[in-house]
């Protein structure tokens, strides 16, 4: 974000939510297709222009950018176009790593083989802000636990505890408590995400996990002082919602809902029980909760199966 124009764009989108149809039309006319977020919920005429450009694309690079833009536009006609390209691939598809349905995820949605649209994020976003000592909050980052990790022997943590009955969190559709539990040291070294099942009364069942290198044991890299900082952090749920891209615009904020700041690519976990893509819930920037930590933890959940995934990304 060192480029001043790029910084200005994210200020407008993430903090002021003022990317207008006029700006979107000017971007299309100038053939500006990155960052794709500029086309979020663009009007029909802009969408049609994006579709025309995509269907006229002759190489995979241009098609990739345009599918990302169309994913951000995200209406039914955008979905129909990506679905048609998935069912009847163009020659440039051979130069891409993933299908159009994966590009749709960039816009916070996707579709199944039957062409049914699946929403992957929420249209509301709340920030976690620094509160005062003893302040009550329906969301807690880093609640200490007594059990230990089977891999490193360090203490597990309820990395996110969320009470969906709070008026601010009604948009989540959770009539109770969601608890996400992991090892703060090992969650970034697993073969895939960490998983747990939650019950609305606050219960947790942690699923077995494997280290990425196949080893059974590893060292714990979170010191007692860092664990203390994590479990005593000052973050509470903000009183008012923020723009949907607030969390995507900055690398040092923790958010509930909205869009994530993906360090790498947008990655929605497949529910290990039902096989459907999980829904993005929250992001926690590690360096906001203890010093010298790197990367971001993304929390997703399957509302139907009451299963949570926690995945780590870093540069």
Beta strands, then each sheet from edge to edge (+ up, - down):
strand 1: 109-111
strand 2: 117-119
strand 3: 125-130
strand 4: 139-148
strand 5: 155-163
strand 6: 177-182
strand 7: 194-198
strand 8: 204-206
strand 9: 235-241
strand 10: 255-257
strand 11: 279-285
strand 12: 296-302
strand 13: 307-313
sheet 1: 1+ 2-
sheet 2: 8+ 7- 13+ 12- 11+ 10- 3+ 9-
sheet 3: 4+ 5- 6+
end
